[in-house]
Amino acid sequence: MRFADLSLAAQTAYAELYSQAQVFEMTHALAGLVGTFHKRAVKRREYWYFAYRDIDQKLRMAYIGPDKERVRALVERFEKIKETKPLASPARMAIVAGCTPAAPKHFRIIKRLAEYGFFRAGGILIGTHAFLALGNMLGVRWHDGAATLDVDFAHAGSNVSVALPADIRIDVHGALESLEMGLLPITEFNGKTGAQYRNPNDRELRLDFVTSMTRSGKPVSMPNLRLTLEPLKFMEFSLEQTTQGCVFSNLGACVVNLPAPERYAVHKLIVYGERPVAERAKARKDLLQAASLVSYFLENGQADIFNAAWQDAIGRGKGWRTRTTQGKAALLRLAPDLGQKNLWLE
């Protein structure tokens, strides 16, 4: 088994924590703002956002979430919220029940970016922390591929075809500075701030900010975020049809945007072959995470969900098909039990 089902108590604790985190963050993010909620369609999917005018009277859009029952309920409840409750206690209850927390050091970073509006501005948590968050969301605890020293984030940048509906101006660099964790941006040869942050005294901690590939292949400067993004091939696949989840530690909890689990799994197959030889350990982790998610869909009778994402990827062109099928071959060498035809229909 590549995962274990969380107990009903753990799943309930996570659902309650997620709900409280959503209410808490919406209340604090929109406190004192005069505006309205409404929906906006992006690539045939609808999202809720909050439109308001900032101090310079420019119209801003605060991202709330995809048009799902839970988000609609939050919108309805927003005006009725008078008080908020600390999230540390329900987060600890979820951990005790068996849910998987983030390491406190990593959680502080994710939480601070959430407080500064990074996720409301369209930011997405990716990498292993997203994998862990997806496990809690799906009601499972992963057995493989869950260790990480990095914290990875993505943003669609100027790619409006996958961008979440938000145009908030925030200061990511200022958010990281405010943590006083010694995180410094890696400077490029041209003197501009790069898309990676490190602490010279803690080389195990690394932050990466990425986006989908651009024509120039050069880092993408985002003045509205005070951030630079590193373009990566095939990244857009994980930035489409995103979902939301909750990240937490014993310090509290926050709501983040996440890749859809089926797209995350297929993307791991795509990037497997893109890893250089020096990153074979990461390539193996890509396969372990993909195997865990594919197993989940197979064992829960949801092979069609994974297959839809698989067909999307292989239908995007020769390069996409080549890399995706290479990833599939590597996955089946590692996990031959995942060779069922209903997973890989073309």
Secondary structure, 3 states (H helix, E strand, C coil): CCEEECCHHHHHHHHHHHHHHHHHHHHHHHCCCCEEEEEEEECCEEEEEEEEECCCCCEEEEEEEECCHHHHHHHHHHCCCCCCCCCHHHHHHHHHHCCCCCCHHHHHHHHHHHHCCCCCCCCEEEHHHHHHHHHHHHCEEECCCCCCCEEEEECCCCCCCCCCCCCCCCCHHHHHHHCCCCCEEEECCCCCEEEEEEECCEEEEEEEEEEECCCCCCCEEECCCCEEEEEECCCHHHHCCCEEEEEEECCEEEEEEECCHHHHHHHHHHHHCCCCHHHHHHHHHHHHHHHHHHHHHHHCCCHHHHHHHHHHHHCCCHHHHHHHHHHHHHHHHHCHHHCCHHHCCC
